[in-house]
Amino acid sequence: MQPTREQVLDALADGPVSGPELAERIGVSRAAVWKHVEALREAGFQIASDDDGYALESVPEFGGPAIEYGLDAPFEIEYHDSIGSTNVRARELATDGASDVVVLADRQTGGRGRLDREWVSPSGGVWLSLCCRPAVPTTYAPAFTLAAAVAVTRAAREAGVDARIKWPNDVVVPAAESDESGRSDEIDGGERKLAGILTEMEGEADRVSWVVVGIGVNANVDPADLPGEANATSLRAAVGDVDRRAFTQRLLEEFSALRGDLDAVIPAWREYATTLGRRVRVDTPGGEVVGDAVDIEFPGALVVDTGTERVTVTAGDCEHLRPVE
């Protein structure tokens, strides 16, 4: 959001304030004040005007200006009511030199997940991709996936959902909390998927050029509307509809803090991990690894004890298994 426009909003939030007073306060003309007010109204901000001046009555439920207003993180928001893929758009922006831009959409029509799987993204979710240019080696890129998982988990927990992290890139909820039937034994590890993360990167041998972190959160949607995810749940299914604006802001603020302190990512991930201590099967490019997940190593590798050796897995599909009786 333009700094001047944000100043106008801050003043209106403390309103009512007259046009002349507002113009003098922020150092613009009265005509400029009027233009900013009208632009904010077009963006969905409810602004009253009477003899006492202007006053902010309400903020939009969602959208770029709504997310930017009050956001304690240095991101510019590019919002779309509908888009093919936020990751595709973020990659375009990154290629053009952009940084600290979040592509946010109410609906995706052509989203993709890991292994090029279709990502069904109906209206009501939080579908976004962050474009950033961290000054780190390329080998650090997986840490941004873990940071995003922690950020989503913390935002979900603040919303009242018992969210946890499944390696490598899923945020899940215990089935008992999200499934009224209680048939947790029929669900992988007794959990349902709340969010997925897909990180893409371009870089040279020793440094990252850009990182795009795609995050899809099933927010105010019904699990039945997510046919691409058989074991899906949503914030709505767990606790009812949430304030998507507040949720998205908290997610972005948590991610911003973690990306600036990558040393804090692994301890935070361990705190919310549901994979550690579980028996797992991991399909990797080099074959299947089965054993007990015992640790996570920077920047995101899973350590599995097979009973005969400890295997460090850097990439793969992880399935939680029932304990061996």
C-alpha positions as CSV (number, residue, x, y, z in Angstrom):
1,M,0.0,0.0,0.0
2,Q,1.2,3.5,-0.8
3,P,2.7,5.1,2.4
4,T,0.5,8.2,1.9
5,R,-2.7,6.1,1.6
6,E,-1.7,4.2,4.7
7,Q,-1.3,7.5,6.5
8,V,-4.8,8.5,5.4
9,L,-6.2,5.2,6.7
10,D,-4.5,5.6,10.0
11,A,-5.9,9.1,10.4
12,L,-9.4,8.0,9.4
13,A,-9.2,5.2,12.0
14,D,-8.8,7.8,14.6
15,G,-11.4,10.0,13.0
16,P,-13.5,11.8,12.3
17,V,-11.0,14.2,10.7
18,S,-11.8,16.9,8.2
19,G,-10.3,17.1,4.7
20,P,-8.3,20.3,5.4
21,E,-7.0,18.9,8.7
22,L,-6.0,15.6,7.0
23,A,-4.3,17.4,4.1
24,E,-2.3,19.5,6.5
25,R,-1.4,16.5,8.7
26,I,0.1,14.4,5.9
27,G,1.3,17.2,3.7
28,V,-0.9,16.7,0.6
29,S,-3.5,18.8,-1.1
30,R,-7.2,18.5,-0.3
31,A,-7.8,17.1,-3.8
32,A,-5.2,14.4,-3.1
33,V,-7.0,13.5,0.1
34,W,-10.3,13.2,-1.8
35,K,-8.6,10.9,-4.4
36,H,-7.1,8.7,-1.7
37,V,-10.5,8.4,0.1
38,E,-12.3,7.5,-3.1
39,A,-9.6,4.9,-4.0
40,L,-10.0,3.3,-0.5
41,R,-13.8,3.2,-0.9
42,E,-13.3,1.5,-4.3
43,A,-11.1,-1.1,-2.5
44,G,-13.9,-1.9,-0.1
45,F,-13.1,0.3,2.9
46,Q,-16.2,1.8,4.4
47,I,-15.5,5.5,5.0
48,A,-18.2,7.8,6.4
49,S,-18.2,11.5,5.7
50,D,-20.3,14.2,7.5
51,D,-19.9,17.7,8.9
52,D,-17.3,16.4,11.3
53,G,-15.1,14.9,8.5
54,Y,-14.1,11.5,7.4
55,A,-14.1,8.3,9.5
56,L,-13.2,4.7,8.8
57,E,-16.1,2.5,9.6
58,S,-14.9,-0.9,8.5
59,V,-12.1,-2.8,6.6
60,P,-12.8,-5.2,3.8
61,E,-12.9,-8.9,4.7
62,F,-10.2,-9.8,2.2
63,G,-8.1,-8.4,-0.7
64,G,-4.8,-6.7,-1.2
65,P,-5.4,-3.4,0.5
66,A,-7.2,-5.1,3.4
67,I,-4.2,-7.4,4.0
68,E,-1.6,-4.7,3.7
69,Y,-3.5,-2.4,6.2
70,G,-2.0,-3.1,9.6
71,L,0.3,-5.8,8.3
72,D,3.5,-6.0,10.4
73,A,5.7,-7.4,7.6
74,P,7.3,-5.8,4.6
75,F,5.2,-7.4,1.9
76,E,3.4,-5.8,-1.1
77,I,0.2,-7.7,-1.9
78,E,-0.9,-8.4,-5.4
79,Y,-4.5,-9.6,-5.1
80,H,-6.6,-11.5,-7.7
81,D,-10.2,-12.6,-7.3
82,S,-9.2,-15.6,-9.5
83,I,-6.0,-16.7,-11.1
84,G,-4.6,-19.7,-12.7
85,S,-1.7,-20.2,-10.3
86,T,-0.3,-17.8,-7.7
87,N,3.1,-19.7,-8.0
88,V,3.2,-19.1,-11.8
89,R,2.5,-15.4,-11.3
90,A,5.1,-15.1,-8.4
91,R,7.7,-16.8,-10.6
92,E,7.0,-14.2,-13.4
93,L,7.4,-11.4,-10.9
94,A,10.6,-13.0,-9.5
95,T,12.1,-13.3,-13.0
96,D,11.4,-9.6,-13.5
97,G,13.3,-8.7,-10.4
98,A,10.5,-8.4,-7.8
99,S,11.1,-9.1,-4.1
100,D,8.9,-9.2,-1.0
101,V,5.7,-9.5,-3.1
102,V,2.8,-11.8,-2.2
103,V,0.5,-13.0,-4.9
104,L,-2.8,-13.7,-3.2
105,A,-6.0,-15.1,-4.7
106,D,-9.5,-16.0,-3.5
107,R,-9.6,-18.8,-6.1
108,Q,-7.1,-20.7,-8.3
109,T,-8.1,-22.4,-11.5
110,G,-4.8,-24.1,-12.3
111,G,-2.8,-24.6,-9.1
112,R,-0.3,-27.3,-8.8
113,G,1.2,-29.1,-5.9
114,R,4.2,-31.4,-5.5
115,L,4.9,-33.9,-8.3
116,D,2.7,-31.7,-10.5
117,R,-0.5,-32.8,-8.8
118,E,-3.6,-30.7,-9.4
119,W,-4.3,-28.3,-6.5
120,V,-8.0,-27.6,-6.3
121,S,-8.4,-24.1,-4.9
122,P,-12.1,-22.9,-4.5
123,S,-13.2,-19.5,-3.3
124,G,-12.8,-19.0,0.4
125,G,-9.4,-20.4,0.9
126,V,-6.1,-18.6,1.4
127,W,-4.0,-19.2,-1.7
128,L,-0.8,-17.3,-1.9
129,S,2.8,-17.3,-3.1
130,L,5.6,-15.3,-1.6
131,C,8.4,-14.0,-3.7
132,C,11.6,-13.1,-1.9
133,R,15.4,-12.9,-2.5
134,P,17.2,-14.2,0.6
135,A,20.9,-13.8,0.8
136,V,21.6,-17.4,1.5
137,P,23.2,-20.4,-0.2
138,T,20.9,-22.5,-2.5
139,T,21.2,-25.4,0.0
140,Y,19.2,-23.4,2.5
141,A,16.1,-23.3,0.3
142,P,14.2,-26.2,2.1
143,A,14.3,-24.1,5.3
144,F,11.8,-21.7,3.7
145,T,9.3,-24.6,3.3
146,L,9.7,-25.5,7.0
147,A,9.3,-21.8,7.9
148,A,6.1,-21.6,5.9
149,A,4.7,-24.7,7.6
150,V,5.5,-23.2,11.1
151,A,3.9,-19.9,10.1
152,V,0.7,-21.6,8.9
153,T,0.6,-23.8,12.0
154,R,0.9,-20.8,14.4
155,A,-1.8,-18.9,12.5
156,A,-4.1,-21.9,12.6
157,R,-3.5,-22.4,16.3
158,E,-4.3,-18.8,17.0
159,A,-7.6,-19.4,15.2
160,G,-8.3,-22.3,17.6
161,V,-7.2,-25.3,15.4
162,D,-4.8,-28.0,16.7
163,A,-2.6,-27.8,13.7
164,R,0.6,-29.9,13.4
165,I,3.3,-30.4,10.7
166,K,3.8,-33.5,8.7
167,W,7.1,-33.8,6.9
168,P,7.9,-32.4,4.5
169,N,5.3,-29.8,3.5
170,D,1.8,-30.5,5.0
171,V,0.0,-28.9,7.8
172,V,-2.5,-31.4,9.3
173,V,-5.2,-31.6,11.9
174,P,-6.1,-34.7,14.0
175,A,-9.0,-36.5,12.4
176,A,-10.9,-36.5,15.7
177,E,-11.1,-32.7,15.6
178,S,-12.0,-32.4,11.9
179,D,-14.1,-35.5,11.3
180,E,-17.4,-35.9,13.1
181,S,-17.5,-39.6,12.3
182,G,-14.4,-40.2,14.4
183,R,-13.1,-42.8,11.9
184,S,-9.5,-41.8,12.4
185,D,-8.2,-45.3,11.7
186,E,-9.2,-44.8,8.1
187,I,-7.2,-41.7,7.6
188,D,-3.4,-41.6,7.1
189,G,-1.9,-41.4,10.6
190,G,-5.3,-40.3,12.0
191,E,-4.8,-36.8,10.4
192,R,-6.4,-34.7,7.7
193,K,-4.6,-32.2,5.5
194,L,-5.3,-28.5,6.2
195,A,-2.6,-26.8,4.1
196,G,0.1,-27.6,1.6
197,I,3.3,-25.8,0.7
198,L,5.4,-25.8,-2.6
199,T,8.7,-24.0,-2.7
200,E,10.5,-23.2,-6.0
201,M,13.9,-21.6,-6.4
202,E,16.3,-20.3,-8.9
203,G,19.9,-19.7,-8.1
204,E,23.6,-20.1,-8.9
205,A,26.0,-22.5,-7.4
206,D,26.5,-20.7,-4.1
207,R,23.5,-18.3,-3.7
208,V,19.8,-18.0,-4.2
209,S,18.5,-15.7,-6.9
210,W,14.9,-16.0,-5.7
211,V,12.6,-18.2,-3.8
212,V,8.9,-18.6,-4.3
213,V,6.9,-20.2,-1.5
214,G,3.4,-21.3,-2.5
215,I,1.0,-21.8,0.4
216,G,-2.5,-23.2,0.1
217,V,-4.7,-23.2,3.2
218,N,-8.2,-24.7,3.2
219,A,-9.8,-21.8,5.2
220,N,-13.5,-21.0,4.8
221,V,-14.3,-23.9,2.5
222,D,-16.0,-27.2,2.8
223,P,-13.8,-30.3,2.6
224,A,-16.3,-31.8,0.1
225,D,-15.3,-28.9,-2.3
226,L,-11.7,-30.2,-2.3
227,P,-12.0,-33.3,-4.5
228,G,-8.3,-33.3,-5.2
229,E,-7.6,-34.0,-1.5
230,A,-9.3,-37.2,-0.3
231,N,-8.1,-36.6,3.3
232,A,-8.7,-32.9,3.4
233,T,-10.1,-30.7,6.1
234,S,-10.5,-27.0,6.6
235,L,-10.5,-24.3,9.2
236,R,-14.3,-24.1,8.7
237,A,-14.7,-27.8,9.4
238,A,-12.6,-27.5,12.6
239,V,-13.8,-24.3,14.1
240,G,-16.1,-22.5,11.7
241,D,-15.3,-19.6,9.4
242,V,-12.4,-17.5,10.4
243,D,-11.3,-13.9,9.7
244,R,-9.2,-14.6,6.6
245,R,-7.7,-11.1,6.7
246,A,-6.4,-11.6,10.3
247,F,-5.3,-15.2,9.5
248,T,-3.4,-14.2,6.4
249,Q,-1.7,-11.3,8.2
250,R,-0.5,-13.6,11.0
251,L,0.8,-16.1,8.5
252,L,2.8,-13.5,6.7
253,E,4.1,-11.9,9.9
254,E,5.3,-15.3,11.3
255,F,6.9,-16.2,8.0
256,S,8.7,-12.9,7.8
257,A,10.1,-13.3,11.3
258,L,11.3,-16.8,10.6
259,R,12.9,-16.1,7.2
260,G,15.0,-13.5,9.0
261,D,16.1,-16.0,11.7
262,L,16.6,-19.4,9.9
263,D,18.3,-20.8,13.0
264,A,14.9,-20.6,14.8
265,V,13.1,-22.6,12.1
266,I,14.2,-26.2,13.1
267,P,13.4,-25.8,16.8
268,A,10.0,-24.3,15.9
269,W,9.3,-27.1,13.4
270,R,10.1,-29.7,16.0
271,E,7.7,-28.1,18.5
272,Y,4.8,-28.7,16.1
273,A,5.9,-31.8,14.3
274,T,3.6,-34.8,14.1
275,T,6.1,-36.9,12.1
276,L,8.8,-37.2,14.7
277,G,8.4,-40.3,16.9
278,R,6.2,-41.9,14.3
279,R,6.8,-44.9,12.1
280,V,7.0,-43.7,8.5
281,R,7.3,-44.9,5.0
282,V,9.1,-42.4,2.7
283,D,9.1,-42.8,-1.1
284,T,12.3,-41.2,-2.2
285,P,14.0,-40.9,-5.6
286,G,16.4,-43.6,-4.4
287,G,13.8,-46.0,-3.2
288,E,11.6,-46.6,-0.2
289,V,12.7,-45.9,3.4
290,V,10.8,-47.4,6.3
291,G,11.5,-46.8,10.0
292,D,11.0,-44.4,12.9
293,A,11.3,-40.7,12.2
294,V,13.7,-39.6,14.9
295,D,14.8,-36.1,14.0
296,I,14.9,-33.2,11.5
297,E,18.2,-31.6,10.4
298,F,18.8,-28.2,8.9
299,P,17.7,-27.2,6.3
300,G,14.9,-29.7,6.4
301,A,16.1,-33.3,6.1
302,L,14.2,-36.1,7.9
303,V,16.3,-38.6,9.9
304,V,14.8,-42.1,9.8
305,D,16.0,-45.0,11.9
306,T,15.3,-48.2,9.9
307,G,16.5,-50.5,12.7
308,T,19.8,-51.2,11.0
309,E,20.9,-47.6,10.1
310,R,19.9,-44.0,10.3
311,V,19.0,-42.6,6.9
312,T,18.9,-38.9,6.2
313,V,16.1,-38.2,3.7
314,T,16.2,-34.9,1.9
315,A,13.1,-35.3,-0.4
316,G,10.2,-37.7,-0.7
317,D,6.6,-38.5,0.0
318,C,6.1,-39.4,3.7
319,E,3.3,-41.7,5.0
320,H,2.6,-42.1,8.7
321,L,2.3,-45.8,9.6
322,R,0.6,-47.6,12.4
323,P,3.0,-48.7,15.2
324,V,4.5,-52.2,14.8
325,E,2.8,-54.5,17.3
